[in-house]
Amino acid sequence: MTAKPLALPTPTHSLPSVWRGVAWALSPSGGQGGPALGWRAVLATWRHGKPLRRWMAVVHDLHARGLVQDQRREYLRAIRPFVHRHTDVPTRVDQLIGHFDWMEAAFQPGAFEQLAQGKPVVLAELPPPRGYDFMRLQVQRPARHSPEGELLLTLTLRRAREVQPSAPAVDIAALAFTRIRVDGLPCLAIGGVRGQRDPVARVSSNELAQALHGWKPSVLMVRVAQELARHWGLHLVGLNPASHQLHGWRYQWRPSHRQSAQRIYASYDALWEHFGVKKGPPGWLVLPLNSDEKLAATALSPEKRARQTRRADYWIRTRNLLRDQFRRHLVRQSPEPRRGGATQNLGPKTIQADATDWDPEDFQHSEDIVPSRSLDTGPASLD
């Protein structure tokens, strides 16, 4: 399926001015605007009016096609900060337009319309553990702005009515990602991974261990991201925690921000180390599409070998189920050839790769040769 490029509209209604975007940023509608965002919008409009006019035209076109309901929220995505703190406005506009172009080609038409309208798409129904109605892997656009990514992949559990009447669905893990180009290569970029956040509706750690057969939720979500990247023919990168927005100088004045930055760095550093990442272009780390983690652990005690085997068997069954159910909503794509650094939208090339650190041969779309076995090295939950 070939993507239909997001062309500039020929609308019957007038195209809003980019200064209308400043008014949107100043408006406290939904508690997501105010003086700080308004000042950010003024500077962005003054410095980068041309790319923002381009983004305003795309948002207006999406609204005219009925794919976007709230023009204000969509336009301000280019103004609000991205999790990668070295991303400027022109680069962000290129990322957003390229992401929408890619979504239209990567999802079946019905699924794309659901996503564009803010509705979740269930990618796979996993076998629920005993006492639960369902365990679902679904993807959706965040209802509120998410600096970590334009799409949110969640693993959701809900207890059976016999166990807990009117039980709410609980997101036990979430992974935020965006399809962007990094040094000209099409990548599935992971901007954030987290565990449970609701302080009331939660699943205990013992229940999680039983439901996931010993897998850490964050580790399992990255494994699912590997499968998605393989299905879409994309390379897989993760945010270098040192380039997180909270490590910028603006956020170093408050002790709470500094503590959050340190906690995020420690969590992601442990997770990426678990997957054996390699250094990539500035701000990104390259993840392998095939994980074959520490098979020397088979020389451990019989109890640990048994746990390893159970985890490996569970992942093999889950992986086969995912590959079968992905076909319902996703369009399989072939890997793109390297384009010599040109971005999809012919925008400025802002990230240069160091050939000694990042080799495109690291991204091989081959099948797993041996069953993967996950060790207890990843953090249980990430903020």
Backbone torsions as a table, in degrees:
resi	resn	phi	psi	omega
1	MET	NA	129.3	-177.4
2	THR	-96.6	134.8	-178.9
3	ALA	-69.5	142.0	172.7
4	LYS	-91.1	113.0	-176.1
5	PRO	-58.9	148.2	177.9
6	LEU	-79.2	96.8	-176.4
7	ALA	-82.2	158.1	174.4
8	LEU	-65.9	136.8	-171.1
9	PRO	-77.8	159.2	168.4
10	THR	-120.0	70.4	-166.4
11	PRO	-83.1	161.6	172.5
12	THR	-83.1	-24.8	177.1
13	HIS	-96.2	149.7	-176.9
14	SER	-68.8	146.0	179.0
15	LEU	-77.7	127.5	178.7
16	PRO	-62.5	147.3	175.8
17	SER	-74.2	155.6	177.0
18	VAL	-65.0	-23.9	177.0
19	TRP	-72.6	-17.2	170.5
20	ARG	-65.1	-32.0	176.7
21	GLY	-64.2	-33.0	175.9
22	VAL	-64.4	-42.1	177.0
23	ALA	-62.7	-39.2	177.0
24	TRP	-62.2	-40.1	-179.0
25	ALA	-67.5	-34.6	-179.6
26	LEU	-75.9	-25.1	-177.8
27	SER	-70.8	129.9	-180.0
28	PRO	-82.3	29.1	-178.0
29	SER	-60.8	125.8	179.3
30	GLY	68.4	12.6	179.3
31	GLY	70.9	18.4	-176.2
32	GLN	-116.1	14.8	176.9
33	GLY	-131.4	179.7	179.3
34	GLY	152.6	-174.1	-176.1
35	PRO	-60.1	-40.0	-177.5
36	ALA	-64.2	-47.3	179.0
37	LEU	-68.6	-35.1	178.0
38	GLY	-62.5	-43.8	178.0
39	TRP	-64.5	-38.7	177.0
40	ARG	-62.4	-39.5	179.6
41	ALA	-67.7	-38.5	178.8
42	VAL	-61.2	-48.2	-179.7
43	LEU	-63.3	-43.0	-178.9
44	ALA	-64.8	-40.4	-179.3
45	THR	-68.6	-38.7	179.9
46	TRP	-68.0	-40.3	-175.7
47	ARG	-86.8	-32.8	-170.7
48	HIS	-131.7	50.1	-178.0
49	GLY	-62.4	-39.5	-175.6
50	LYS	-64.3	-52.2	178.2
51	PRO	-64.1	-32.5	178.5
52	LEU	-70.2	-33.4	174.2
53	ARG	-64.3	-38.5	177.0
54	ARG	-62.9	-42.8	179.3
55	TRP	-68.0	-38.7	177.0
56	MET	-60.9	-39.5	178.7
57	ALA	-65.2	-38.9	179.3
58	VAL	-67.2	-44.9	178.9
59	VAL	-60.6	-42.2	179.4
60	HIS	-63.0	-38.8	178.2
61	ASP	-65.8	-44.3	178.5
62	LEU	-61.9	-38.8	178.0
63	HIS	-65.7	-40.8	179.7
64	ALA	-65.8	-29.7	178.5
65	ARG	-83.4	-2.3	179.4
66	GLY	78.9	13.3	-179.5
67	LEU	-90.1	-19.3	179.8
68	VAL	-129.2	129.8	-178.5
69	GLN	-94.1	-39.0	-174.4
70	ASP	-110.3	98.7	179.8
71	GLN	-63.9	-36.6	-178.0
72	ARG	-59.8	-50.5	-177.7
73	ARG	-62.8	-41.8	-178.4
74	GLU	-66.8	-43.5	-178.1
75	TYR	-63.2	-40.6	-175.9
76	LEU	-70.8	-8.0	174.6
77	ARG	-60.8	-32.1	-179.8
78	ALA	-77.6	-19.1	-178.8
79	ILE	-90.7	-40.2	-176.8
80	ARG	-66.5	152.9	-177.1
81	PRO	-68.3	144.8	173.8
82	PHE	-93.5	155.9	-176.0
83	VAL	-62.2	-31.4	175.7
84	HIS	-80.5	110.0	-168.4
85	ARG	-72.4	-7.5	178.8
86	HIS	-100.2	17.2	-179.6
87	THR	-91.6	119.0	178.8
88	ASP	-90.5	176.3	-174.7
89	VAL	-64.0	-49.0	178.6
90	PRO	-57.5	-40.9	178.3
91	THR	-65.7	-39.4	179.5
92	ARG	-64.3	-40.4	177.3
93	VAL	-62.1	-45.2	176.7
94	ASP	-58.4	-41.7	-179.8
95	GLN	-63.1	-45.0	-176.7
96	LEU	-66.7	-43.8	179.7
97	ILE	-66.5	-44.2	178.5
98	GLY	-62.7	-36.7	179.5
99	HIS	-65.0	-43.8	178.6
100	PHE	-65.2	-41.8	176.0
101	ASP	-56.4	-46.3	-177.8
102	TRP	-67.0	-40.8	-179.8
103	MET	-57.1	-40.1	-177.5
104	GLU	-66.3	-25.7	178.8
105	ALA	-94.2	-26.0	-172.7
106	ALA	-88.0	-19.7	-179.3
107	PHE	-116.2	149.3	173.2
108	GLN	-60.6	153.0	-174.4
109	PRO	-52.1	-44.2	179.8
110	GLY	-64.2	-41.3	179.3
111	ALA	-67.0	-38.8	179.1
112	PHE	-62.3	-42.7	179.0
113	GLU	-63.7	-39.9	177.3
114	GLN	-60.6	-45.8	-179.2
115	LEU	-64.1	-45.9	-178.3
116	ALA	-60.9	-30.9	-179.7
117	GLN	-90.0	5.9	176.0
118	GLY	84.7	15.2	-179.5
119	LYS	-98.3	145.1	-179.7
120	PRO	-75.3	151.4	175.8
121	VAL	-118.5	122.3	179.7
122	VAL	-80.3	113.5	-179.1
123	LEU	-81.8	-34.1	-176.9
124	ALA	-158.4	141.4	171.8
125	GLU	-100.7	109.1	-179.7
126	LEU	-89.0	152.9	178.3
127	PRO	-60.2	120.1	-178.3
128	PRO	-75.3	148.2	174.7
129	PRO	-70.3	169.2	-178.6
130	ARG	-63.3	134.1	179.9
131	GLY	91.9	6.1	-179.3
132	TYR	-126.1	145.0	178.4
133	ASP	-73.9	-44.7	-177.5
134	PHE	-155.6	160.9	169.4
135	MET	-136.0	114.5	-171.6
136	ARG	-120.8	142.2	169.7
137	LEU	-105.5	116.8	-176.9
138	GLN	-134.9	159.3	179.7
139	VAL	-127.3	143.9	178.9
140	GLN	-158.7	163.3	172.1
141	ARG	-83.8	133.4	-178.2
142	PRO	-59.5	138.2	178.7
143	ALA	-63.1	-40.6	174.7
144	ARG	-104.8	163.1	-178.6
145	HIS	-59.0	131.8	176.7
146	SER	-120.9	108.7	-179.4
147	PRO	-66.3	-17.9	-176.7
148	GLU	-77.0	-24.4	-177.9
149	GLY	177.4	159.0	-178.9
150	GLU	-84.5	-16.7	176.4
151	LEU	-127.9	144.9	-177.7
152	LEU	-119.9	117.3	176.7
153	LEU	-95.7	120.5	-175.2
154	THR	-125.3	149.1	172.3
155	LEU	-111.8	118.2	-168.8
156	THR	-120.6	135.0	177.1
157	LEU	-119.8	148.9	171.2
158	ARG	-142.1	129.0	-179.7
159	ARG	-67.2	151.7	178.7
160	ALA	-68.1	152.5	-179.0
161	ARG	-63.0	-32.7	179.2
162	GLU	-65.5	-28.7	-179.6
163	VAL	-85.7	-45.4	-178.5
164	GLN	-146.0	101.7	179.0
165	PRO	-60.7	141.8	-180.0
166	SER	56.6	35.8	-180.0
167	ALA	-70.5	135.3	177.6
168	PRO	-79.7	157.2	172.6
169	ALA	-74.7	137.7	-175.5
170	VAL	-117.2	125.3	172.9
171	ASP	-80.8	106.7	-177.2
172	ILE	-85.7	-16.1	177.1
173	ALA	-160.9	150.8	179.1
174	ALA	-145.8	145.2	178.2
175	LEU	-134.0	123.5	-179.9
176	ALA	-100.0	133.4	-178.5
177	PHE	-146.5	161.8	176.4
178	THR	-140.7	144.0	173.4
179	ARG	-89.5	114.2	-179.6
180	ILE	-133.9	173.2	172.1
181	ARG	-105.0	128.1	177.5
182	VAL	-117.1	111.2	-175.4
183	ASP	55.4	39.5	176.9
184	GLY	85.2	-9.5	-179.2
185	LEU	-94.5	132.7	176.7
186	PRO	-70.9	123.3	-173.0
187	CYS	-130.7	146.2	163.9
188	LEU	-90.7	108.2	-173.0
189	ALA	-100.1	117.2	178.6
190	ILE	-86.1	116.2	180.0
191	GLY	-99.9	-14.0	-178.3
192	GLY	-169.2	143.8	174.1
193	VAL	-136.0	133.9	-178.5
194	ARG	-146.8	165.4	175.1
195	GLY	-99.4	-143.5	-177.6
196	GLN	-75.4	143.0	179.5
197	ARG	-120.3	-26.5	-178.3
198	ASP	-67.7	123.0	-177.5
199	PRO	-72.4	-14.8	-176.4
200	VAL	-108.2	-58.2	-178.7
201	ALA	-80.8	94.6	-175.5
202	ARG	-136.3	161.7	174.4
203	VAL	-115.2	133.0	-176.6
204	SER	-66.9	159.4	-179.0
205	SER	-63.2	-35.1	178.3
206	ASN	-66.3	-42.4	177.5
207	GLU	-62.9	-40.1	178.7
208	LEU	-62.7	-44.0	-179.3
209	ALA	-61.4	-39.8	179.0
210	GLN	-70.8	-41.4	-177.8
211	ALA	-66.0	-36.6	-176.3
212	LEU	-103.2	11.8	177.0
213	HIS	55.1	41.5	175.0
214	GLY	91.5	-4.6	-179.9
215	TRP	-76.0	140.5	168.8
216	LYS	-71.5	133.3	-177.9
217	PRO	-56.2	-42.4	-178.5
218	SER	-65.4	-38.3	179.5
219	VAL	-67.4	-41.6	179.5
220	LEU	-63.4	-39.0	-179.8
221	MET	-65.2	-37.6	177.1
222	VAL	-67.7	-35.9	175.9
223	ARG	-62.8	-38.7	176.2
224	VAL	-64.9	-40.4	177.0
225	ALA	-60.9	-35.2	176.1
226	GLN	-61.7	-41.8	179.0
227	GLU	-66.2	-39.6	178.3
228	LEU	-63.9	-44.9	179.3
229	ALA	-61.7	-40.0	178.4
230	ARG	-64.6	-42.9	-178.4
231	HIS	-63.7	-39.5	-177.4
232	TRP	-89.1	-0.8	-179.2
233	GLY	68.8	34.4	-177.8
234	LEU	-109.2	158.4	168.5
235	HIS	-84.9	160.4	-174.6
236	LEU	-120.8	123.1	177.3
237	VAL	-131.1	154.6	176.4
238	GLY	-127.2	152.2	-178.4
239	LEU	-65.4	130.4	170.2
240	ASN	-70.2	119.3	-175.1
241	PRO	-58.1	-23.0	177.6
242	ALA	-67.8	-20.2	179.5
243	SER	-100.5	12.8	177.5
244	HIS	-64.9	148.4	-178.1
245	GLN	-55.1	-35.3	-177.3
246	LEU	-70.9	-10.7	176.2
247	HIS	-89.6	1.1	175.2
248	GLY	-73.4	157.8	-174.0
249	TRP	-64.6	-27.1	-178.9
250	ARG	-64.9	-24.0	-175.5
251	TYR	-102.6	7.5	-177.3
252	GLN	-92.5	-0.4	-178.1
253	TRP	-80.6	-31.1	-177.7
254	ARG	-94.8	133.1	177.4
255	PRO	-59.6	-35.0	-179.6
256	SER	-64.8	-38.5	177.5
257	HIS	-67.5	-40.5	179.4
258	ARG	-64.2	-41.0	178.8
259	GLN	-65.1	-40.6	178.1
260	SER	-63.9	-41.0	179.6
261	ALA	-62.4	-41.6	179.3
262	GLN	-66.3	-40.2	-179.6
263	ARG	-66.8	-41.7	178.2
264	ILE	-63.7	-42.8	-179.4
265	TYR	-60.2	-46.1	-178.0
266	ALA	-64.3	-41.7	-177.7
267	SER	-65.5	-49.3	-177.2
268	TYR	-71.8	-33.0	177.7
269	ASP	-61.8	-41.0	177.8
270	ALA	-67.2	-40.9	-179.2
271	LEU	-65.6	-46.7	-178.9
272	TRP	-67.3	-35.3	177.2
273	GLU	-63.3	-35.7	178.8
274	HIS	-60.1	-34.9	-177.8
275	PHE	-93.7	2.2	176.3
276	GLY	63.3	48.9	-177.1
277	VAL	-69.6	161.4	175.1
278	LYS	-118.6	155.7	179.0
279	LYS	-66.2	133.7	178.5
280	GLY	-118.4	-157.0	175.3
281	PRO	-60.0	163.8	-175.7
282	PRO	-51.3	124.8	176.7
283	GLY	90.8	-4.4	-176.8
284	TRP	-129.3	151.6	175.1
285	LEU	-121.7	140.5	-175.8
286	VAL	-91.2	123.3	177.0
287	LEU	-100.2	143.1	176.0
288	PRO	-73.0	151.2	174.5
289	LEU	-82.6	-17.4	176.8
290	ASN	-118.5	124.4	177.3
291	SER	-109.4	127.1	-178.8
292	ASP	-136.3	76.5	-159.2
293	GLU	-90.7	116.2	166.4
294	LYS	49.9	59.6	-179.8
295	LEU	-70.0	-10.6	175.3
296	ALA	-63.7	-14.4	179.3
297	ALA	-65.1	-14.6	177.7
298	THR	-65.6	-12.5	177.4
299	ALA	-88.3	6.4	-178.6
300	LEU	-80.2	-167.0	-176.8
301	SER	-67.0	160.0	179.8
302	PRO	-58.1	-36.4	179.5
303	GLU	-64.1	-44.3	179.8
304	LYS	-68.8	-36.2	176.5
305	ARG	-63.3	-38.4	179.7
306	ALA	-65.1	-40.7	178.2
307	ARG	-65.9	-40.0	177.7
308	GLN	-59.3	-44.4	-177.7
309	THR	-64.6	-41.5	179.2
310	ARG	-62.7	-42.9	178.7
311	ARG	-64.4	-41.8	-179.8
312	ALA	-64.0	-43.7	179.9
313	ASP	-63.2	-41.3	179.7
314	TYR	-63.2	-41.3	-179.3
315	TRP	-68.1	-38.9	179.4
316	ILE	-61.5	-43.8	178.3
317	ARG	-65.0	-43.4	-179.2
318	THR	-65.7	-41.5	-179.5
319	ARG	-63.1	-43.1	178.6
320	ASN	-64.4	-39.2	178.0
321	LEU	-65.0	-42.4	179.6
322	LEU	-61.4	-46.6	-178.4
323	ARG	-62.3	-31.7	178.5
324	ASP	-75.1	-42.3	-175.0
325	GLN	-83.8	-19.9	177.7
326	PHE	-59.2	-30.0	-176.0
327	ARG	-63.1	-22.6	-176.0
328	ARG	-69.3	-35.6	-174.4
329	HIS	-121.1	-15.7	-174.5
330	LEU	-111.0	152.9	177.0
331	VAL	-106.4	122.0	179.8
332	ARG	-71.4	134.4	-177.2
333	GLN	-125.3	151.7	178.7
334	SER	-88.4	149.0	176.3
335	PRO	-58.4	139.8	179.3
336	GLU	-84.6	147.0	173.8
337	PRO	-69.7	153.0	177.1
338	ARG	-63.4	134.4	-174.0
339	ARG	-105.9	18.6	176.3
340	GLY	67.7	26.3	174.4
341	GLY	96.2	-4.4	-179.5
342	ALA	-78.5	134.6	177.2
343	THR	-81.6	164.3	-176.6
344	GLN	-61.6	-34.3	-174.9
345	ASN	-103.5	17.0	177.4
346	LEU	56.2	33.5	177.8
347	GLY	-86.4	-176.6	-178.2
348	PRO	-69.8	140.7	176.9
349	LYS	-84.6	109.7	-172.2
350	THR	-106.5	-11.4	-177.2
351	ILE	-122.2	123.6	178.9
352	GLN	-106.4	135.6	178.8
353	ALA	-91.4	148.3	173.1
354	ASP	-98.7	113.2	-173.8
355	ALA	-61.0	-22.3	180.0
356	THR	-78.6	-17.5	-177.1
357	ASP	-106.5	-29.2	-172.1
358	TRP	-129.1	107.8	-179.0
359	ASP	-105.9	123.4	178.1
360	PRO	-57.3	-20.0	177.4
361	GLU	-69.0	-11.2	175.1
362	ASP	-64.4	-22.8	-177.2
363	PHE	-97.7	94.9	178.5
364	GLN	-115.2	127.7	-178.1
365	HIS	-92.0	53.8	179.2
366	SER	-97.9	163.6	178.8
367	GLU	-79.5	157.9	175.5
368	ASP	-63.9	133.4	-178.9
369	ILE	-84.0	-40.3	180.0
370	VAL	-128.6	155.7	178.4
371	PRO	-60.1	138.7	179.4
372	SER	-86.7	143.6	179.6
373	ARG	-130.3	124.3	-175.7
374	SER	-95.6	131.3	177.8
375	LEU	-94.6	167.2	179.3
376	ASP	-82.0	59.9	179.9
377	THR	-110.7	-17.4	-179.6
378	GLY	-82.9	152.3	178.0
379	PRO	-67.2	149.9	-176.6
380	ALA	-69.3	-40.4	178.5
381	SER	-148.3	147.5	-177.3
382	LEU	-121.2	145.8	177.4
383	ASP	-89.7	NA	NA
